[in-house]
Amino acid sequence: MYVGLAYKGSNKMTRVYFVLLILSGSAVFQSVHAARMLCIYPVPFHSHQAVFHVMTEALAADGHELVVLTPLPHEKPIPNVTEIDVHDISYKLWEDKYGEYQKTHEFTADPVTFWEDAVTPIIHSVVDAQMSSPGMQALINDQNQHFDVILAEAPAPLSIMIAARFDAPIILVSSFFGSDDNFLTIGAPIHPIYFPEYNMQKVGNMSFWERVKQIYTTLRLRWMERVLKEKENAMIRKHFGNDAPTITELKKRVEMLFVNVHPIWDNNRPVPPSVVYMGALHLRDPKPIPKDLQSYLDASRNGVVYMSLGSKIRFSDLPAGTMQVFLNVFASLPYDVLIKWNGGELKNKPANVRLEKWLPQNDMLHHPKIKVFLMQGGLQSTDEAIAANVPLIGFPVYVDQFYNAQMFIKLDIGRQLDIQTINEQDLRQTIMDVAENERYRRNIAALSLVLQEQREGGLQRAVRGAARVAARAARPLRSPLADASLAQHLMLDVLAAVAAGAAAATVTAAALIVLLCRAVRRATAPQPKLKSK
């Protein structure tokens, strides 16, 4: 009101005063709402870091100042962003440790065994090395450093241990799903059947024994997490002293959880407002593909079957028998077949098969000649296929790949096959079904529209959420379940008391009935006759 009046009676000095007032107000607004954020993203996978790159760029563009620990720094500097580069130690350590695991362990799809023997020990080693790196040590030992919020990679629990040094609220950020432990930390419901964790191998339509197995596996995972806490606490003490808070105490500082999936892909879990479903941040608009690839796809008479098993599993590494099954089936198809191939020369390659070491997958999938995508079930490849309306056939091997392939079936956008037991008849029949049956393409096109709506607002919801936590304004969003034990969450203490009371009442009633029966028997029993003298 006063600004308007001053401007109305305007002269040169009034105009200058008005402009200065607006600029100073803008500066004050920026200083109040801009925050210093520490981001710890330790897992050395390109698929993970691609999501975090998008988050980093969006937060920096919003005016926040970021310090980011990353094994995959941006190629060009980002304004307001300082990156602590741990690329070399992270990737080498992961590759060496996983190589050792592969030499000494048989392949297993069991999620508990895989996480306990492979993933968790490797992540612990990587985080340990990263925290000891010169860049992180300089940050930790700089007493002038402070942060308003810490963003930590959710699948790596030890990423939050930096909060033992910097007293700030925490946001867990996942480049894919949230785990049961993440949801329990934030106070969201978990359920092994209706909201199964991403490590599970079945989603929906389970038989009784499949449900029993699912519950058993879930309990094993929870027990594994409990056992690992002591190792995590030892790591925290190693870096921050014996008086450092425990992993359990640090989790109490978690105020929000960001996950990079759509609610549909998480079975529409009912969550508090402290959970943000970002929905495929890594996706980008398709770009033109190389001319030779464009010509190849354009010239295909009946369409192209595309196969890629991702960066961690290579088609060239399949057992000879399995490889031959695929090649025999490919040779019999009426389609051309394009395979991402990292091996040497392939003997007896069918005439309709083309091998490429690298392909612009996201861009290429949008070509109308792609009929079906044969893949390992990775989430980000799945997102790219859905965005391009390409039906899927999944050959899952580990972690969330089984879950994703099960979602293909549940949403009727594709099929799942077991790569270890595959045979020619099933493989050919499945490829022909998914490639020719229009219902898969219709279903995936409808799903793509729904997921697109989530992507359009997911990033902004996350950016606003991070600013809210930094401003200490997110605590009211916290669910009361976050402060409850699992026993309280499931009301086990109440159920135990009710069961004990019911048992006591039953025992008491049974005892009274026994006493009553004895009394009745005594009362109705014939009296013995007395002998006369």
Residue, then its C-alpha position, 0 to 999 in steps of 0.5 A: m500500500y505504502v509503496g503504491l502511494a509513493y510510486k503514485g506521487s512519483n518523481k525521480m527520487t521516488r522511482v529510485y527509492f521504489v526500485l531499490l526497495i524492490l531489489s532489497g526485498s528480492a535480496v532478502f527473500q533470496s537470503v532467507h530461502a536459499a539454503r546450504m545443502l550437503c549431498i552424499y550420493p556414494v553408489p558408483f552406478h551411472s543410473h543412480q547418478a543420472v537422477f542425482h544430476v537432475m536433482t543437483e541442477a534443479l536445486a542449484a537453479d532454485g538458488h541453493e548452494l550445494v556441496v555434493l559427494t559424487p563418483l560421477p561429477h558433471e562434465k562442466p561446472i554448475p553454478n552454486v555447486t561444489e562437487i567432491d570427486v570420488h570417481d576413481i576410488s569408488y568405481k575401482l573399489w566396487e569393480d574389484k570387490y564385486g569381481e572377488y565376490q563373483k569368483t568365490h560365490e555361486f550365482t544366487a537370486d535370493p535377495v537376502t544372500f545377495w545383499e548380505d554377501a555382496v551389496t552391503p559389504i561393498i557399499h560399506s567399503v566404498v563409503d568408508a573409502q569416500m569418507s577417508s578421501p582428501g576432499m571429504q576430510a577437508l570438508i569434515n575438518d573445516q570448522n567453518q562449514h555448516f549446512d541447513v539440510i543433508l540429502a543422503e542416498a537412501p539405498a546406502p544407509l551409511s550415507i547419513m553418517i555425515a550427520a554425525r559431523f553436521d547437525a542438520p535434518i536429513i532427506l533420504v533420496s533414492s534413484f529408484f525405490g524406497s526400501d522397507d527400512n526407508f519407509l519405516t524410518i519416515g513412518a509410512p506403512i509396509h506390507p510384504i504382500y500388498f506393498p512388497e519391497y523392491n527385492m521381492q520376486k513376486v508382486g500380486n496374485m500369489s498362492f498361499w505358499e508364495r505368500v508364506k515365502q514372501i513373508y519369510t524373505t521379508l523377515r530375513l531382510r529385517w533381521m539382516e538389517r538389524v544385525l548390520k546395525e552394529k557394523e554401521n555403528a562401528m563405521i560411524r565411530k571410526h570416522f566420528g569418534n566413540d561419542a558419535p550418535t548411532i545409526t538409529e539415532l541419526k535416522k530420527r533426523v530424517e524428515m523426508l523421503f524422495v523416491n524416483v518412481h511413480p506411485i503406481w510402480d509402488n503399488n499405490r502405497p498410502v504414504p504421509p506427505s513427507v514422501v515425494y514420488m518424483g517419477a523418472l527424473h532421468l528421462r529426457d526428450p528423444k533426440p535424433i539418432p545417428k543416420d546409419l541407425q536411422s536408415y537401418l530402422d527405417a529399412s526394416r520391413n517387419g520391425v525390429v526386436y531390440m535386446s539389451l541386458g544393461s551395463k552390468i549384465r552383458f549378452s556376450d557373457l551368457p552361457a553358451g547353451t543359453m546364447q544358442v537358444f537366443l540365436n536360434v530363436f532370433a534366426s526364426l523370427p520374421y523381424d530384424v534383431l538389434i543387440k547391444w553387444n560388448g563381446g568379440e566376434l559372434k560366430n554363426k550370427p544369424a543374418n537378421v541380427r545386428l550387433e552394436k557396442w553402444l546405442p542411444q537407447n532412449d532416443m532409439l526406442h521412440h522409433p516406430k519400427i521397434k516392436v519389443f524390448l528384451m531387457q533385464g528388468g532395470l528400472q530406468s530402461t523400463d521407464e524409457a520403454i514406457a515413455a516410448n510405448v514399447p512393450l517389454i520382455g524381462f529376464p531378471v537376474y537380481v535386486d529390483q529386476f524381478y519386481n519390475a518384471q512382475m509389474f510388466i505382468k501385473l500392468d499387462i505391458g509385457r512378459q517375464l521369462d527365466i533366463q536360466t531355464i529358457n527354451e526355444q519354444d517359450l522364447r519364440q512364443t513370448i516374443m511373437d505374442v508381445a510383438e504382435n498383440e496390440r493390447y500390450r502396446r495399448n496398455i503401455a501407451a495408457l500407462s505412459l500418459v499417467l506416468q508423464e503427469q507425475r514426471e511433470g511435477g515430481l521434480q518441483r515437489a522435491v525441490r520445494g520439499a528440500a527447501r522446506v526441510a532446510a527452513r525447518a518447516a517440514r517437521p509437521l509433515r512427519s508421520p507419528l509412525a516414524d517414532a513408533s517401534l515396529a511392535q507398536h506400528l503393528m500393535l503387537d503389544v496390544l494384541a499380545a495383551v489381548a491374547a494374554g487376557a483371552a488366554a487367562a480368561t479361557v484358563t480361568a473359565a476352564a478351571l471353573i468348569v472343572l470345579l463345577c463338574r466335580a461339585v455336581r458329580r459329588a452332589t449327585a453321586p449315590q451315598p454309601k449305605l451304613k451297615s447296621k450293628 
